[in-house]
Amino acid sequence: MSLLDNAAPRSTRERLQATLRRSHEALSPRVLRRTLTELQAVIDPGVSEVEGGRRAEGVMLWYARATPEQRQDMWLLMSEQFVADPKRIQAAQAQYTAAVGTPDEAAAEVIYRRATVSPRRRLLQRFSASPGGIRFLVDLRAELQAQLKSDRRLRALDVEMEYMFSTWFDVAFLDLRRISWDSPASLVEKLIKYEAVHDIRSWADVKNRLDSDRRCYGFFHPSLPDEPLIFVEVALMDEIADCITPLLDEAAAPSDLGKATTAIFYSISNTQAGLRGVSFGDSLIKRVVETLKGEFPKLKCFATLSPIPGLRAWMQKAAPPELLAALDNPLALPPKSPHRKALLGWAAQYLGRELQDGKPLDPVARFHLGNGARVERLNWAGDPSAKGLKQSYGLMVNYLYDLKRLDKHRSLFAQGQIPISGAIEDLYV
């Protein structure tokens, strides 16, 4: 291996001007230049949208046959070569600065914003207009995620795609659909594939989750009509659930819907890694609550039965070693055990007080509290599975969606205060 092979990676600008490639570079300078020309041809201002779309399809066909390393070279081209013109930005900024306080200020501000828009955005738009283009871009970004930490040069492309997706996948364009046992088998199979909270073990398991006392809803986009972007599983009950085991019991008889007063959201799963950073959950829960209230007017309580995925890892760093040793087998601790009481106290502390950058440490807590819920109740042995024990010593938590206090809770949360119930406050260590 030569010394050149150990050198820092060359930028695409350097590689485009070179004659030879280094051993770790997938595309030679000649092929890299040809690929760049094909990408630039997609957004050629002299061609129509139709022709631009046809050229985008040609690039997509090449991409489908490319190796992962070759694909990464294309990502680098899209990230580094399709940037806004710095001279145009500087000129527009100077024009805006001079216009501040004058009648021309608003127009100058628009001109400045337009100058900062990169041709990369136009490139993404041309891809999106092609048949299968949205699916192509979502899959591309999903594949891109694994490389972001090791190659920050790809960050510009990732941020641009997240911005564009937040527009294309705005909730105004999404369709809320119920997924039932009568849905196409291919759709039910997607639930099995994407379930991220409680793994679906069999067809009998999924049938139980779609039984008469259950509801499952997903958001769908016109460009991905058979692919739920996110889905939520709901159990209709007469009280707030304290354990996931009965809800996943395939042999359990369905609940009496005539007595249902409570909707328990027990699993929410995003399905598309390429849409990371695009928020659907808040709107999904709102729409599902409205739908459920229309179907079941007696429903008064809306709550979750949620995992606490970060608890055990946090306690391994924060809790005293003697407590951690005593929690080796938490399910064996008797009700009056001081170690059991201590674990509940540490869990309450973790959910109700521990913040990072003004947000809860726990990702599930961030999601529900950001939607206006409050931390309502901790449940001992709520998830006695191996996964539940590994994540949170078997504890689960109920987040309560009090429909009359959602705005109040959001306001508190925005100020760095976590809404909690009296029962949680009483547990603090």
MOTA-V851616 format. One record per backbone hydrogen bond with DSSP energy under -0.5 kcal/mol. CO is the residue of the C=O (numbers start at 1). NH is the residue of the N-H. If there is no record, write none. Layout:
# MOTA-V851616
co=CO nh=NH
co=CO nh=NH
This chain:
# MOTA-V851616
co=2 nh=5
co=2 nh=6
co=3 nh=6
co=4 nh=7
co=11 nh=15
co=12 nh=16
co=13 nh=17
co=14 nh=18
co=15 nh=18
co=22 nh=25
co=28 nh=32
co=29 nh=33
co=30 nh=34
co=31 nh=35
co=32 nh=36
co=33 nh=37
co=34 nh=38
co=35 nh=39
co=36 nh=40
co=37 nh=41
co=38 nh=42
co=39 nh=42
co=39 nh=43
co=40 nh=43
co=41 nh=44
co=44 nh=47
co=48 nh=52
co=49 nh=53
co=50 nh=54
co=51 nh=55
co=52 nh=56
co=53 nh=57
co=54 nh=58
co=55 nh=59
co=56 nh=60
co=57 nh=61
co=58 nh=62
co=59 nh=63
co=60 nh=64
co=61 nh=65
co=62 nh=65
co=62 nh=66
co=63 nh=66
co=67 nh=71
co=68 nh=72
co=69 nh=73
co=70 nh=74
co=71 nh=75
co=72 nh=76
co=73 nh=77
co=74 nh=78
co=75 nh=79
co=76 nh=80
co=77 nh=81
co=77 nh=82
co=81 nh=83
co=82 nh=120
co=84 nh=86
co=85 nh=89
co=86 nh=90
co=87 nh=91
co=88 nh=92
co=89 nh=93
co=90 nh=94
co=91 nh=95
co=92 nh=96
co=93 nh=97
co=94 nh=98
co=95 nh=99
co=96 nh=100
co=97 nh=100
co=99 nh=102
co=102 nh=105
co=104 nh=108
co=105 nh=109
co=106 nh=110
co=107 nh=111
co=108 nh=112
co=109 nh=113
co=110 nh=114
co=111 nh=115
co=112 nh=116
co=114 nh=117
co=118 nh=121
co=118 nh=122
co=119 nh=123
co=120 nh=124
co=121 nh=125
co=122 nh=126
co=123 nh=127
co=124 nh=128
co=125 nh=129
co=127 nh=130
co=130 nh=133
co=132 nh=136
co=133 nh=137
co=134 nh=138
co=135 nh=139
co=136 nh=140
co=137 nh=141
co=138 nh=142
co=139 nh=143
co=140 nh=144
co=141 nh=145
co=142 nh=146
co=143 nh=146
co=144 nh=147
co=144 nh=148
co=145 nh=148
co=147 nh=151
co=151 nh=154
co=152 nh=155
co=154 nh=158
co=155 nh=159
co=156 nh=160
co=157 nh=161
co=158 nh=162
co=159 nh=163
co=160 nh=164
co=161 nh=165
co=162 nh=166
co=163 nh=167
co=164 nh=167
co=164 nh=168
co=165 nh=169
co=167 nh=170
co=170 nh=173
co=171 nh=174
co=173 nh=222
co=175 nh=177
co=175 nh=220
co=177 nh=218
co=178 nh=180
co=180 nh=183
co=184 nh=187
co=184 nh=188
co=185 nh=189
co=186 nh=190
co=187 nh=190
co=187 nh=191
co=188 nh=192
co=189 nh=193
co=190 nh=194
co=191 nh=195
co=197 nh=199
co=199 nh=201
co=202 nh=206
co=203 nh=207
co=204 nh=208
co=205 nh=209
co=206 nh=210
co=207 nh=210
co=208 nh=211
co=210 nh=181
co=211 nh=214
co=213 nh=236
co=215 nh=234
co=216 nh=179
co=217 nh=232
co=218 nh=177
co=219 nh=229
co=219 nh=230
co=220 nh=175
co=221 nh=224
co=222 nh=225
co=224 nh=221
co=224 nh=227
co=229 nh=271
co=229 nh=272
co=230 nh=219
co=231 nh=269
co=232 nh=217
co=233 nh=266
co=233 nh=267
co=234 nh=215
co=235 nh=237
co=235 nh=264
co=237 nh=261
co=237 nh=262
co=244 nh=248
co=245 nh=248
co=246 nh=249
co=248 nh=250
co=249 nh=252
co=255 nh=257
co=256 nh=259
co=257 nh=260
co=261 nh=300
co=261 nh=301
co=262 nh=237
co=262 nh=264
co=263 nh=265
co=263 nh=303
co=264 nh=235
co=264 nh=266
co=265 nh=305
co=267 nh=233
co=269 nh=231
co=271 nh=273
co=272 nh=275
co=273 nh=276
co=275 nh=278
co=277 nh=279
co=280 nh=284
co=281 nh=285
co=282 nh=286
co=283 nh=287
co=284 nh=288
co=285 nh=289
co=286 nh=290
co=287 nh=291
co=288 nh=292
co=289 nh=293
co=290 nh=294
co=291 nh=295
co=292 nh=296
co=296 nh=299
co=301 nh=263
co=302 nh=401
co=303 nh=265
co=306 nh=397
co=308 nh=311
co=310 nh=314
co=311 nh=315
co=312 nh=316
co=313 nh=317
co=314 nh=317
co=314 nh=318
co=315 nh=319
co=320 nh=323
co=320 nh=324
co=321 nh=325
co=322 nh=326
co=323 nh=327
co=325 nh=328
co=327 nh=330
co=329 nh=332
co=330 nh=333
co=334 nh=337
co=337 nh=341
co=338 nh=342
co=339 nh=343
co=340 nh=344
co=341 nh=345
co=342 nh=346
co=343 nh=347
co=344 nh=348
co=345 nh=349
co=345 nh=429
co=346 nh=350
co=347 nh=351
co=348 nh=352
co=349 nh=353
co=349 nh=354
co=353 nh=355
co=354 nh=361
co=356 nh=359
co=359 nh=356
co=362 nh=366
co=363 nh=367
co=364 nh=368
co=365 nh=369
co=366 nh=370
co=367 nh=371
co=368 nh=371
co=368 nh=373
co=369 nh=372
co=374 nh=376
co=374 nh=400
co=375 nh=421
co=377 nh=398
co=378 nh=380
co=379 nh=382
co=379 nh=396
co=381 nh=384
co=382 nh=244
co=385 nh=389
co=386 nh=390
co=387 nh=391
co=388 nh=392
co=388 nh=394
co=389 nh=393
co=391 nh=312
co=392 nh=395
co=394 nh=382
co=394 nh=383
co=396 nh=379
co=397 nh=306
co=397 nh=399
co=398 nh=376
co=398 nh=377
co=398 nh=400
co=399 nh=304
co=400 nh=374
co=400 nh=402
co=401 nh=403
co=402 nh=405
co=402 nh=406
co=405 nh=409
co=406 nh=410
co=407 nh=411
co=408 nh=412
co=409 nh=413
co=410 nh=414
co=411 nh=415
co=412 nh=415
co=412 nh=417
co=413 nh=416
co=417 nh=419
co=419 nh=375
co=421 nh=425
co=422 nh=426
co=424 nh=427
co=425 nh=428
